[in-house]
Amino acid sequence: MEQRIHKTDLLKFLKGECTPEESIEINQFLKTAAGQNTLNELLNEHWELAKDGEIDPSILSEWKREWSLKFINEPAKVVSEKKRTDLTMVFRYAAIFTALILGIGIYQVSTKRSDATQMKGKELVQRNPMGRHSNFSLADGTHVYLGPGSTLSFPEKFLGNTREVQLEGEAYFEVTKNKEKPFIIYSHQIRTQVLGTTFKVSAFKDGPVLVSVTSGRVKVDRIESGQVQQLAVLLPGEQVSYHAQSGIHKSNFNIENIKNWKQGQLVFDGTPLLELTTQISRWYNVSITISTEKLKQIPITVTLDGNMPVSKFLDGLSASFGFHYTLQGRTITIY
């Protein structure tokens, strides 16, 4: 007979995401030899993943012991003693315990932080949806201006010898100076390291990573397969861009443009309309389509107030650069 329940179903069950009917079916399956084998395979896979994430072996061993006692052995014992046993509490415990194992294991593998002490600290996440930006302070006093569609992961407290955060998207940092404890930002394969300065990092998925410095000194490296390649050491007014396809490009920029960004101004200097609309889409949480390739390449030089209605500055842009647009709900078409 074909097996109807697989590891993905068990994982869903352990996370508490199954319906009551699905839970009953999986409970029955786990009483069989095939069920126990499938469960063991799932657990072994994720324990191996946790090991790769450098979790303390003693902690891992304790997890295994508790899991065996609470999840595998306990239900069999209860079933034999009571004809009508409600396994809800046992499996609820299992779901929480599994989330702990898988969550910590995957977190360790994905971050690969160098400071083992910091890895064990409580991780916080600030996630901005499209159309929303925010500013806040970290535990060391560093101030962050986080852009729309961006996520910053950081520890509740900076332990160990470094201050490490992880950025997906764009943010402007005003880093509290500490010569003994470097501030490090991980963005995909790029590591940005400072002691105390102000700068902006843009690192959206599938796009280039751009680091722009407004004060102080910033070191930018590329890390891949354990190898470190220095991309640049930047001073105020300098920026470096890296993309796997286009490579490394270092240039100068107007510092005031970056400073204005944190105040909600969007500055474009000869920017193709397609690139401009990509930023506008994140800022206003809208979808923008440009009808022709020729329009996509129109160079735009303009400073926009990101707090004004999207229709107002589209009126200004269309009048200045000779295109038309329609706005329906959150969808904009430029033609």
C-alpha positions as CSV (number, residue, x, y, z in Angstrom):
1,M,0.0,0.0,0.0
2,E,1.3,3.5,-0.9
3,Q,2.3,5.5,2.1
4,R,0.0,8.6,2.4
5,I,1.9,10.4,5.1
6,H,5.4,11.8,4.5
7,K,8.0,13.9,6.3
8,T,6.4,17.2,5.2
9,D,3.1,16.1,6.8
10,L,4.9,15.2,10.0
11,L,6.7,18.5,10.1
12,K,3.4,20.3,9.6
13,F,1.9,18.2,12.5
14,L,4.8,18.9,14.8
15,K,4.4,22.6,14.2
16,G,0.7,22.4,15.2
17,E,-0.6,23.3,11.8
18,C,-2.8,20.2,11.1
19,T,-6.5,20.0,11.3
20,P,-8.0,17.7,14.0
21,E,-8.8,15.1,11.3
22,E,-5.2,15.2,10.0
23,S,-3.9,15.0,13.5
24,I,-5.9,11.8,14.2
25,E,-4.6,10.2,11.0
26,I,-1.0,11.1,11.8
27,N,-1.4,9.8,15.4
28,Q,-2.5,6.4,14.0
29,F,0.4,6.4,11.5
30,L,3.0,7.1,14.3
31,K,1.9,3.9,16.0
32,T,3.1,1.9,13.0
33,A,6.7,0.8,12.2
34,A,6.6,2.9,9.0
35,G,5.5,5.9,11.1
36,Q,8.3,5.5,13.6
37,N,10.9,5.1,10.7
38,T,9.6,8.3,9.0
39,L,9.7,10.2,12.2
40,N,13.2,9.1,13.0
41,E,14.4,10.1,9.6
42,L,12.9,13.5,10.0
43,L,14.5,14.1,13.4
44,N,17.9,12.8,12.3
45,E,17.9,15.1,9.4
46,H,17.2,18.2,11.5
47,W,19.5,17.1,14.3
48,E,22.3,16.9,11.7
49,L,21.3,20.3,10.5
50,A,21.6,21.6,14.0
51,K,25.0,20.0,14.4
52,D,26.2,21.9,11.3
53,G,25.0,25.1,13.0
54,E,27.6,24.5,15.7
55,I,25.1,23.9,18.6
56,D,26.8,22.7,21.7
57,P,26.9,18.8,21.5
58,S,25.8,18.5,25.2
59,I,22.7,20.6,24.5
60,L,21.9,18.5,21.4
61,S,22.3,15.3,23.4
62,E,19.9,16.6,26.1
63,W,17.3,17.6,23.4
64,K,17.5,14.0,22.0
65,R,17.0,12.5,25.5
66,E,14.0,14.7,26.3
67,W,12.5,14.1,22.9
68,S,12.7,10.4,23.4
69,L,11.2,10.5,26.8
70,K,8.4,13.0,26.1
71,F,7.4,12.2,22.6
72,I,8.2,8.7,21.5
73,N,8.0,6.7,24.7
74,E,5.4,8.6,26.6
75,P,2.5,8.2,24.2
76,A,2.9,4.4,24.1
77,K,2.9,4.3,27.9
78,V,-0.2,6.4,28.2
79,V,-2.1,4.5,25.5
80,S,-1.5,1.2,27.4
81,E,-2.8,2.6,30.7
82,K,-5.9,4.4,29.4
83,K,-8.4,3.2,26.9
84,R,-9.4,6.7,25.9
85,T,-6.3,8.8,26.0
86,D,-6.1,12.4,24.8
87,L,-2.6,12.9,23.4
88,T,-3.2,16.6,22.9
89,M,-0.8,17.8,25.7
90,V,1.9,15.3,24.7
91,F,1.9,16.4,21.1
92,R,1.5,20.1,22.0
93,Y,4.7,19.7,24.0
94,A,6.3,17.9,21.0
95,A,5.3,20.7,18.6
96,I,6.9,23.3,20.9
97,F,10.0,21.2,21.4
98,T,10.3,20.6,17.6
99,A,9.9,24.3,16.9
100,L,12.7,25.0,19.4
101,I,15.0,22.4,17.8
102,L,14.3,23.3,14.2
103,G,14.1,27.0,14.8
104,I,17.5,27.2,16.6
105,G,19.1,24.8,14.2
106,I,18.1,26.7,11.1
107,Y,18.9,30.0,12.7
108,Q,22.4,28.9,13.4
109,V,23.0,27.5,9.9
110,S,21.6,30.6,8.2
111,T,23.5,33.2,10.2
112,K,26.9,31.5,10.6
113,R,28.0,34.2,13.1
114,S,31.6,34.1,14.1
115,D,31.0,34.9,17.8
116,A,29.6,31.9,19.5
117,T,28.5,33.8,22.6
118,Q,26.5,36.3,20.5
119,M,24.9,33.4,18.6
120,K,23.2,32.2,21.8
121,G,21.7,35.7,22.6
122,K,18.1,36.5,21.9
123,E,17.6,37.6,18.3
124,L,15.2,40.4,17.4
125,V,13.9,41.3,14.0
126,Q,12.6,44.6,12.7
127,R,10.7,44.0,9.4
128,N,9.2,46.8,7.4
129,P,6.5,46.0,4.8
130,M,6.4,47.8,1.5
131,G,5.3,51.4,2.0
132,R,6.6,51.7,5.5
133,H,10.0,53.0,6.9
134,S,11.1,53.2,10.5
135,N,13.9,54.3,12.8
136,F,15.1,52.8,16.1
137,S,18.1,52.3,18.3
138,L,20.0,49.2,19.0
139,A,21.4,48.1,22.4
140,D,24.7,49.9,21.9
141,G,23.0,53.2,21.0
142,T,23.5,52.8,17.3
143,H,20.6,54.4,15.4
144,V,19.1,52.7,12.4
145,Y,16.8,54.2,9.6
146,L,15.3,51.2,8.0
147,G,13.7,51.5,4.5
148,P,10.5,50.0,3.1
149,G,10.5,46.3,2.3
150,S,13.6,45.8,4.5
151,T,14.5,43.6,7.4
152,L,17.1,43.9,10.1
153,S,18.0,41.1,12.4
154,F,20.0,42.0,15.5
155,P,20.7,40.7,19.1
156,E,18.8,42.1,22.1
157,K,22.3,42.7,23.6
158,F,25.7,42.7,21.9
159,L,27.7,40.0,23.6
160,G,31.2,38.9,22.8
161,N,33.8,40.9,20.9
162,T,31.7,42.2,17.9
163,R,28.4,43.8,17.2
164,E,26.8,41.9,14.4
165,V,23.5,42.4,12.5
166,Q,22.0,41.1,9.3
167,L,20.3,43.3,6.7
168,E,18.0,42.4,3.8
169,G,17.0,45.6,2.1
170,E,18.3,49.1,2.8
171,A,19.2,51.1,5.9
172,Y,21.2,54.1,7.1
173,F,23.3,53.5,10.2
174,E,24.6,55.9,12.8
175,V,27.0,53.6,14.6
176,T,28.1,54.3,18.2
177,K,31.9,54.3,18.3
178,N,33.6,51.4,20.1
179,K,37.2,50.7,19.0
180,E,37.2,47.4,20.9
181,K,34.0,46.1,19.4
182,P,33.6,46.4,15.6
183,F,30.1,46.8,14.2
184,I,29.5,44.3,11.4
185,I,26.6,44.1,8.9
186,Y,26.1,40.9,6.9
187,S,24.2,41.4,3.6
188,H,24.1,38.3,1.4
189,Q,27.9,37.7,0.6
190,I,28.9,41.1,1.7
191,R,30.4,42.1,5.1
192,T,30.5,45.7,6.1
193,Q,32.7,46.5,9.1
194,V,33.1,49.8,11.0
195,L,34.1,51.0,14.4
196,G,31.9,54.1,14.6
197,T,30.6,56.0,11.6
198,T,27.5,56.8,9.4
199,F,26.7,55.1,6.2
200,K,24.0,53.5,4.1
201,V,23.7,49.9,2.9
202,S,21.4,48.8,0.2
203,A,21.1,45.0,-0.3
204,F,17.9,43.8,-1.9
205,K,17.5,40.2,-3.1
206,D,18.9,39.7,-6.6
207,G,20.2,43.2,-6.8
208,P,23.7,44.7,-6.2
209,V,24.9,45.4,-2.7
210,L,25.7,49.2,-2.4
211,V,27.6,50.7,0.6
212,S,27.8,54.5,0.8
213,V,29.7,56.3,3.5
214,T,28.8,59.7,4.9
215,S,31.4,59.9,7.7
216,G,34.2,57.9,9.1
217,R,35.8,54.8,7.5
218,V,34.2,51.6,6.4
219,K,35.7,48.3,5.3
220,V,33.7,46.2,2.8
221,D,34.5,42.5,2.1
222,R,33.0,39.7,0.1
223,I,32.8,36.3,1.8
224,E,32.3,33.1,-0.1
225,S,33.1,29.5,0.8
226,G,35.1,30.7,3.8
227,Q,37.3,32.9,1.6
228,V,37.5,36.7,2.2
229,Q,38.0,39.2,-0.6
230,Q,38.5,42.8,0.3
231,L,36.3,45.0,-2.0
232,A,37.1,48.5,-0.7
233,V,38.0,50.7,2.3
234,L,35.6,53.7,2.0
235,L,35.9,57.2,3.2
236,P,33.2,59.9,3.3
237,G,31.7,60.5,-0.2
238,E,32.8,57.1,-1.5
239,Q,30.6,54.1,-2.3
240,V,31.2,50.6,-3.6
241,S,28.7,48.4,-5.5
242,Y,29.0,44.6,-5.9
243,H,27.0,42.2,-7.9
244,A,27.8,38.7,-8.9
245,Q,27.3,39.5,-12.6
246,S,28.6,43.1,-12.9
247,G,31.4,42.8,-10.4
248,I,32.8,45.6,-8.3
249,H,32.3,49.3,-9.0
250,K,33.7,52.1,-6.7
251,S,32.6,55.7,-7.2
252,N,31.9,59.0,-5.5
253,F,28.5,60.4,-4.6
254,N,26.8,63.4,-3.0
255,I,26.7,62.9,0.7
256,E,23.7,65.1,1.1
257,N,21.6,62.7,-1.0
258,I,22.1,59.9,1.5
259,K,21.5,62.1,4.5
260,N,18.2,63.3,2.9
261,W,17.1,59.7,2.3
262,K,16.8,59.1,6.0
263,Q,14.5,62.1,6.2
264,G,12.2,60.6,3.5
265,Q,13.6,62.3,0.4
266,L,14.3,60.3,-2.7
267,V,17.1,61.6,-4.8
268,F,17.7,60.5,-8.4
269,D,20.6,61.6,-10.5
270,G,20.4,60.4,-14.1
271,T,18.6,57.3,-12.8
272,P,16.8,55.2,-15.5
273,L,13.0,55.4,-15.1
274,L,12.8,51.6,-14.6
275,E,15.2,51.8,-11.6
276,L,13.4,54.8,-10.2
277,T,10.0,53.1,-10.3
278,T,11.5,50.0,-8.5
279,Q,12.3,52.3,-5.6
280,I,9.0,54.0,-5.8
281,S,7.2,50.7,-5.7
282,R,8.8,49.8,-2.4
283,W,8.3,53.2,-0.9
284,Y,4.6,53.4,-1.7
285,N,3.7,49.7,-1.9
286,V,2.4,50.0,-5.4
287,S,3.0,47.9,-8.6
288,I,4.4,49.9,-11.6
289,T,4.5,48.7,-15.2
290,I,6.3,50.6,-18.0
291,S,4.9,49.9,-21.4
292,T,8.0,50.4,-23.6
293,E,11.7,49.7,-23.4
294,K,12.4,53.3,-24.5
295,L,10.5,54.7,-21.6
296,K,12.3,52.4,-19.2
297,Q,15.7,54.0,-20.1
298,I,14.7,57.7,-19.7
299,P,17.3,59.2,-17.3
300,I,15.6,61.0,-14.4
301,T,17.3,63.7,-12.3
302,V,14.9,64.8,-9.5
303,T,14.5,65.0,-5.7
304,L,11.1,63.8,-4.5
305,D,9.5,64.1,-1.2
306,G,8.7,60.6,-0.2
307,N,5.9,61.8,2.1
308,M,3.7,63.3,-0.7
309,P,1.0,61.2,-2.4
310,V,2.3,59.0,-5.2
311,S,-0.1,60.6,-7.7
312,K,1.2,64.1,-7.0
313,F,4.8,63.4,-7.9
314,L,3.8,61.2,-10.8
315,D,1.9,64.2,-12.2
316,G,5.2,66.2,-11.9
317,L,7.3,63.5,-13.5
318,S,5.0,62.9,-16.4
319,A,4.8,66.6,-17.2
320,S,8.6,67.1,-17.0
321,F,9.6,63.9,-18.9
322,G,6.8,63.5,-21.4
323,F,5.0,60.3,-20.4
324,H,1.5,59.4,-19.3
325,Y,0.2,57.2,-16.6
326,T,-2.9,55.5,-15.2
327,L,-3.5,54.7,-11.5
328,Q,-6.0,52.0,-10.5
329,G,-6.0,51.0,-6.9
330,R,-2.3,50.2,-6.2
331,T,-1.4,49.5,-9.9
332,I,0.3,52.1,-12.0
333,T,0.9,51.9,-15.7
334,I,3.3,54.3,-17.4
335,Y,3.0,54.7,-21.2
